[in-house]
Amino acid sequence: MTATDAAPDAMPDVDAVRAAVAPLLPRALEDLRTLVAIPSVADERLYPRAECERAAQWVVDAFRAEGIDDARRERTPDGSDVVVGHRPGPPGAPTVLLYAHYDVQPPLDDAAWTTPPFELTERDGRLYGRGAADCKGNVVTHLTALRALRALVGDDLPVGVRIVIEGSEEQGTGGLDGWVEANPGALAADAMLIQDTGNATLGLPTLTVSLRGATSVVVRVDALEGEIHSGMFGGAAPDALAALVAILASLRDADGNTTIDGVDAAGTWPGVGYDADQFRADAGALPGTRLLGDGTVADMLWARPVVTILGIDAPSVVGSAAAIQPRAAARLNLRVPPGADARELQDRLAAHLEAHAPWGVRVTVERDTPGQPFAARTDGQVFEALSAALADAYGQATVTAGQGGSIPLCNILASQYPDAAIVLLGVEEPACLIHAPNESVHPSEIENLAVGEALFLARLGVRPPSGPSD
C-alpha cells in the first residue's frame, strides 16, 4: 500500500506547497549566508570553540522560532554541542526526526578558493562557501520545510517533530553516537530523515540506501637507526621510504582494483548508475587519465572496498638532503561496502601491510575505531511516501543510490531504534565539491528538497506509518 492509496482525498497539493516555499527562499538564503559566515570547524587547533558554540546557538534560536520550543544545546561526550528538541504531534500521529550538522570541514587551502570560504557568494547560479552544501544547506532546508508547513496548516503540525543537529560530524569523534547511547529513547521516532547526502545529479531526486563504512590506519616503517648518506650507503642499505612505497603499491593492481589479501573487491551495484563521463567531469579528472577498476563507476564507489592514501610522512622536496630515510609513515583510509564487516577488513588490511613489507623492515600499524557500513530499509510506507513526495517536488521519479562516505550515526540509530525507518537525502550533489575548496550548493536543491520534505511531513500525518512490511 502506498501513501497515496492510504488516503487520496487528504493528500496536500504539491502546487500549494511550492507556493508556500517560494516566498520563503530569500529568508532561507539569508539564513545560509549567516550560517556560512560562522567558521564552525570543530577543531580547536584551527578555530576557537566559540565559533561552534555560536553556530549551535543560532540553530537553537532558529528552530525555537519555528515551534520547537524546547530546542536546546546538550553537551556530548567529545565536548561538542548537539542541538535537540521535540514538538509532539496530534495523538496517534507519527514522529519524524530531522537530522543535519552545523560543523564544517576546514577550508583547506584558502588560496584555492575563488571567493572567501566563509562568505556566501553567488556565481553562475550557484552559492559558494564552506558548509553551503555540507551541511548547513540541509539545516536551512529543514527550517524552510517547517516554515512552509506552518504557513499551510498553522502551528498544529500534523506530525511530531524531533530535531538533532550535531556539531562534530566532520571530525568523526563520535560525540553524538555516545550521546545517543547514553540517552536511550531521547530520539524515538517513526521516521528519521538523515539529511547529509544528496542527489545523484543536480535535480534528480535521490534517496541514499547504502553507506560504505570507514576506518583509518597509520602504517609506520622503520629500517635504519638514523639517516645515512645516499652516496655512501645507497644500493645496499634498506630504505624505509622505498619500502613504504612498495607496501602501498601492493594495495591496487594495474587497473586500480583493490587488492587487499583475503578481501572481496568484486561487488556490483544494483541501483542507479553513474555515467562515466559525468563522473570524470564531477571529479575533475585530467585529460588522458583513466578511471580506476574493472567495474562500473557505481560498483567502484558504492559496492567495493577501497584504500585511499591520506598522507605520508616523508621529507619535503624543497630542502631534502641526499640521505636514505630511516623511517616513513602513511595514513590510510579504508572504505567498506555494506555486507562486509569494517573491523574484519581493518584486520585484513593490517595483516596485508605487514605481509607485503620488503627487505625485513619493521612495520607497525595503528588503528582507529571502525565505522560500520549501513543499508537502509526500502520497504514500508515511510520510504514509499518520501519517494513519492520527492518525485512530486522534483517532477521526476525518485531513484536510489549509494554513498561512498560513512555516517556511523545511522548504525547507532538503527540499533537503538530498530522499528524506525531511516532514510538518507540532502542538498549535496556531485558539483557541490563538498570537503574541497570552492564548495557550493545550487539554490534549486534547497527549494525542491524543502517542497518534498514539507509535502512528506503533511502526507505522513494523514495516518501513522504501518511498519516495514506494509
C-alpha positions in Angstrom: 0.0 0.0 0.0 1.4 3.4 -0.9 0.7 6.7 0.9 -1.5 7.8 -2.0 -3.6 4.6 -1.7 -4.0 5.2 2.0 -5.9 8.5 1.9 -6.2 10.0 -1.6 -8.6 12.8 -0.6 -6.3 14.1 2.1 -3.1 14.4 0.1 -1.7 18.0 0.1 -1.4 19.6 -3.3 2.3 20.0 -4.4 1.5 23.3 -6.1 0.2 24.7 -2.8 3.3 23.5 -1.0 5.6 25.0 -3.7 3.6 28.3 -3.4 4.3 28.3 0.3 8.0 27.6 -0.1 8.7 30.2 -2.8 8.3 33.3 -0.7 10.5 31.7 2.0 13.5 31.2 -0.3 15.1 34.7 0.3 14.9 34.1 4.0 16.4 30.6 3.6 19.4 32.0 1.6 19.9 34.8 4.1 19.9 32.1 6.9 22.5 30.2 4.9 24.6 33.3 4.4 24.5 33.9 8.2 25.5 30.3 9.0 28.3 30.1 6.4 29.8 33.2 7.9 30.4 31.3 11.2 33.6 29.2 10.8 32.2 26.3 12.8 35.2 23.9 12.4 35.1 21.5 15.4 38.9 21.5 15.7 40.2 23.9 18.4 43.7 23.7 16.8 42.3 25.6 13.8 39.3 27.7 15.1 38.1 28.8 18.5 35.5 26.6 20.1 33.3 29.7 20.5 32.6 29.6 16.8 30.9 26.2 17.0 29.0 27.4 20.1 27.8 30.4 18.2 26.6 28.2 15.3 24.8 25.9 17.8 23.0 28.8 19.5 21.9 30.1 16.1 20.4 26.7 15.3 18.7 26.6 18.7 17.1 30.1 18.2 16.1 29.3 14.6 14.2 26.1 15.5 12.6 27.6 18.5 11.2 30.3 16.3 9.6 27.6 14.2 7.8 25.9 17.1 10.4 23.6 18.5 10.0 25.3 21.8 12.3 23.1 23.8 15.2 23.3 21.3 18.4 23.3 23.3 22.1 22.6 23.4 23.4 19.5 25.1 27.0 18.5 25.6 28.2 15.3 24.0 31.0 13.0 25.3 33.5 14.6 22.9 32.7 18.1 24.3 30.7 19.4 21.3 27.2 20.7 21.4 24.3 18.9 19.8 21.0 20.7 19.3 18.0 18.6 20.2 14.3 19.4 20.5 10.8 17.9 20.2 7.4 19.2 19.3 4.8 16.5 19.8 2.2 15.9 17.2 -1.5 15.1 17.5 -2.5 11.9 19.4 -1.6 8.9 17.4 0.4 10.8 14.8 3.9 9.6 13.8 7.0 11.4 14.8 9.7 12.4 12.3 13.3 13.1 13.3 15.2 15.7 11.3 19.0 15.4 11.3 21.8 17.6 10.0 25.0 19.0 11.3 26.3 22.6 11.7 30.0 21.9 11.9 32.1 22.1 8.7 35.3 20.9 7.2 38.3 23.3 7.4 38.6 25.4 4.2 42.0 23.7 3.5 43.9 25.9 1.1 42.5 29.5 1.3 44.4 30.4 -1.9 42.4 27.7 -3.8 39.1 29.4 -3.1 37.9 31.8 -5.8 35.9 33.7 -3.1 36.3 33.8 0.7 35.3 30.4 2.1 33.2 31.8 4.9 31.4 34.4 2.8 28.4 33.0 0.8 28.9 34.2 -2.7 26.7 33.7 -5.8 28.5 32.8 -9.0 26.9 31.4 -12.2 23.7 30.4 -10.3 25.5 28.5 -7.5 26.2 29.7 -3.9 29.8 29.2 -2.8 31.1 28.8 0.7 32.3 26.2 3.2 29.3 24.3 4.5 26.9 25.7 1.9 26.0 22.1 1.0 27.6 20.1 3.7 25.7 20.5 5.8 24.3 24.0 6.5 22.3 23.9 3.3 20.4 21.0 4.9 19.9 22.9 8.1 18.1 25.7 6.3 16.1 23.2 4.2 14.7 21.7 7.4 13.8 25.2 8.6 12.2 26.1 5.3 10.1 23.0 5.2 8.8 23.6 8.7 8.0 27.3 7.8 6.1 26.2 4.7 4.2 23.6 6.6 3.2 26.1 9.3 2.1 28.5 6.6 -0.2 25.8 5.2 -1.6 24.2 8.4 -0.8 26.6 11.2 1.1 25.8 14.4 -0.7 22.5 14.9 1.7 20.3 12.8 0.3 17.0 11.5 3.2 15.0 12.8 5.5 15.1 15.8 8.9 16.6 15.0 12.3 15.9 16.6 15.5 17.7 15.7 19.0 16.6 16.2 21.7 19.0 14.7 25.2 17.9 15.7 28.4 19.7 15.9 31.3 17.3 15.4 30.3 15.1 12.5 33.2 16.2 10.3 35.8 15.4 12.9 34.5 11.8 13.3 34.8 11.9 17.0 31.6 10.0 17.7 30.3 12.6 20.1 26.7 12.3 19.0 27.0 8.5 18.9 28.0 8.5 22.5 25.2 10.9 23.4 22.6 8.7 21.7 23.8 5.6 23.6 23.8 7.5 26.9 20.3 8.9 26.4 18.1 5.9 25.3 14.7 6.9 24.0 15.7 10.6 23.6 15.4 10.4 19.8 12.5 8.0 19.4 10.8 8.5 16.1 8.9 6.5 13.4 10.8 8.1 10.6 14.3 9.6 10.6 15.4 11.9 7.8 19.2 12.0 7.8 19.9 14.9 5.6 23.6 14.7 4.9 23.7 13.1 1.5 22.2 14.2 -1.8 21.1 13.6 -5.4 22.9 11.5 -7.9 22.9 14.5 -10.2 21.5 18.0 -9.9 17.7 17.9 -10.0 17.4 14.1 -9.8 15.6 13.2 -6.6 17.7 10.5 -4.9 17.4 8.5 -1.7 20.6 7.1 -0.4 20.2 3.5 0.6 23.8 2.4 1.1 26.7 3.9 3.0 30.2 2.5 3.0 31.8 2.1 6.4 35.1 3.7 7.1 38.2 3.1 9.1 41.7 4.6 9.1 45.1 3.1 9.9 48.6 4.6 10.2 51.4 2.3 8.9 54.9 3.0 10.1 58.1 1.6 8.6 61.5 1.6 10.3 64.6 0.4 8.6 67.7 2.2 10.0 68.8 3.8 13.2 69.1 7.2 11.5 69.7 9.0 8.2 72.7 7.9 6.2 74.4 9.4 3.1 72.8 8.1 -0.1 76.1 8.1 -1.9 78.0 6.1 0.7 75.3 3.6 1.6 72.7 3.8 -1.2 72.2 0.5 -3.1 72.6 -1.8 -0.1 71.1 -0.1 2.9 67.3 -0.7 3.4 65.3 2.4 2.5 62.2 2.9 4.7 60.6 5.3 2.3 61.1 2.9 -0.7 59.7 0.1 1.4 56.6 2.1 2.2 56.1 2.9 -1.4 56.3 -0.8 -2.2 53.8 -1.7 0.5 51.3 1.0 -0.7 51.7 -0.1 -4.3 50.6 -3.6 -3.3 47.1 -2.3 -2.4 46.0 -1.9 -6.0 46.5 -3.8 -9.3 47.4 -2.3 -12.6 43.8 -1.5 -13.3 43.3 0.2 -9.9 41.3 -2.6 -8.3 41.7 -3.0 -4.6 44.0 -6.0 -3.8 43.9 -6.5 0.0 44.7 -10.1 0.8 41.5 -12.0 1.6 39.1 -9.2 0.8 36.4 -9.5 -1.9 36.6 -6.5 -4.2 34.2 -7.6 -7.0 30.8 -6.4 -5.7 28.2 -4.9 -8.1 25.7 -2.0 -7.5 22.1 -2.8 -8.3 20.7 0.8 -8.2 21.0 3.9 -10.3 24.3 4.1 -12.3 26.8 6.9 -12.5 27.7 7.9 -16.1 31.5 7.6 -16.5 31.8 10.9 -18.5 29.7 12.7 -15.9 31.8 11.3 -13.1 35.0 12.4 -14.9 33.6 15.9 -15.0 32.4 15.8 -11.4 35.7 14.5 -10.2 37.8 16.9 -12.2 39.8 14.1 -13.9 42.5 15.4 -16.1 42.5 14.6 -19.8 44.2 11.3 -20.5 43.7 9.8 -17.1 41.7 6.6 -16.8 39.1 5.8 -14.2 40.0 3.0 -11.8 38.8 -0.6 -11.6 37.2 -3.1 -13.8 33.6 -2.4 -12.6 31.2 0.4 -13.3 31.7 3.7 -11.6 28.8 2.8 -9.3 30.4 -0.5 -8.5 33.7 1.1 -7.6 32.0 3.9 -5.5 29.3 2.1 -3.6 29.8 -1.7 -3.7 33.5 -2.3 -3.3 36.2 -1.6 -0.7 38.9 0.9 -1.5 42.0 2.2 0.3 43.0 5.8 -0.1 46.4 7.2 0.9 45.5 10.3 3.0 49.0 11.4 3.9 52.7 10.4 4.0 55.4 11.4 6.5 58.5 11.9 4.4 60.9 14.8 3.7 59.6 17.6 1.6 61.1 18.0 -1.9 62.3 21.5 -1.0 65.1 21.2 1.5 65.5 17.4 1.1 69.1 16.1 1.6 71.0 13.3 -0.1 70.1 10.8 2.6 68.4 7.4 2.9 65.3 7.7 5.1 65.4 5.5 8.2 61.7 5.7 8.8 58.5 6.7 7.0 54.7 6.5 7.6 51.4 6.8 5.8 47.8 7.3 6.9 45.3 5.2 5.0 41.5 5.3 4.8 39.6 2.2 4.1 36.0 2.3 2.8 33.9 -0.8 3.5 30.7 -1.6 1.5 27.5 -3.0 3.0 27.7 -6.7 3.6 31.3 -6.5 4.9 32.5 -6.0 8.5 34.6 -2.9 8.9 36.7 -4.4 11.8 37.4 -7.6 9.9 38.5 -5.6 6.8 40.7 -3.4 9.1 42.3 -6.6 10.4 42.9 -7.9 6.9 44.4 -4.6 5.8 46.8 -4.6 8.8 47.8 -8.1 8.0 48.3 -7.2 4.3 50.6 -4.3 5.2 52.7 -6.4 7.4 52.9 -9.3 4.9 53.9 -7.1 2.0 56.8 -5.3 3.7 60.0 -5.9 1.7 63.6 -6.4 3.0 62.7 -7.3 6.5 61.8 -3.7 7.5 59.8 -3.3 10.7 56.2 -2.4 10.2 53.7 -1.3 12.9 50.0 -0.5 12.2 48.0 1.9 14.4 44.2 1.5 14.1 41.2 3.8 14.8 37.7 2.8 15.7 36.0 1.5 12.6 32.6 2.7 11.4 30.4 0.0 10.0 28.6 0.3 6.6 24.8 0.9 6.6 22.0 -0.4 4.3 18.6 1.4 4.6 15.3 -0.4 4.6 13.5 0.3 1.3 10.1 -1.2 2.2 7.3 0.3 4.2 5.1 3.4 4.0 7.8 5.9 5.1 10.1 5.1 2.2 7.3 5.0 -0.3 5.8 8.3 0.9 9.1 10.1 0.9 9.9 8.7 -2.6 6.5 9.9 -3.9 6.9 13.4 -2.2 10.3 13.9 -3.7 9.1 12.8 -7.1 6.3 15.3 -7.0 8.6 18.1 -5.8 11.3 17.5 -8.5 8.9 16.4 -11.3 10.5 13.1 -12.0 10.8 9.7 -10.4 12.9 9.2 -7.3 15.9 6.9 -7.7 18.1 5.1 -5.1 21.9 5.5 -4.9 24.8 4.6 -2.6 27.2 6.9 -0.9 30.9 6.4 -0.5 31.0 8.3 2.7 30.3 7.0 6.2 27.7 8.2 8.7 28.3 5.9 11.7 25.3 7.5 13.5 22.9 5.6 11.2 24.0 2.3 12.6 23.7 3.6 16.2 20.2 4.8 15.5 19.3 1.5 13.8 20.5 -0.4 16.8 18.7 1.9 19.3 15.5 2.3 17.3 15.1 -0.9 15.3 11.5 -0.1 14.3 12.3 3.4 12.9 12.5 3.9 9.1 15.9 5.6 8.5 16.2 7.4 5.1 19.1 9.5 3.8 18.8 12.5 1.5 20.0 16.1 1.1 21.1 19.0 -1.0 24.6 17.7 -1.8 25.2 16.6 -5.4 28.5 15.9 -7.2 29.0 19.5 -8.4 28.9 20.7 -4.8 32.6 19.7 -4.2 32.0 19.1 -0.5 35.2 18.9 1.6 37.1 20.6 -1.2 37.9 24.3 -2.0 35.0 26.1 -3.7 32.2 24.1 -2.1 28.8 25.2 -3.4 25.1 24.5 -3.4 22.5 25.1 -6.1 19.6 27.0 -4.6 17.1 24.9 -6.6 18.2 21.9 -4.5 17.2 23.8 -1.3 13.9 24.8 -2.8 12.9 21.4 -4.2 14.0 19.4 -1.2 12.1 21.8 1.1 9.0 21.3 -1.0 9.5 17.5 -0.9 10.1 17.5 2.9 7.1 19.6 3.7 4.9 17.5 1.4 6.2 14.3 3.1 5.5 15.7 6.6 2.0 16.7 5.7 1.2 13.4 4.0 2.6 11.2 6.7 0.4 13.0 9.2 -2.7 11.7 7.4 -2.3 8.4 9.1 0.6 6.8 11.1 3.1 4.5 9.2 2.1 0.9 9.4 5.5 -0.7 9.5 8.1 -2.0 7.2 6.0 -4.9 5.9 3.1 -2.8 4.8 
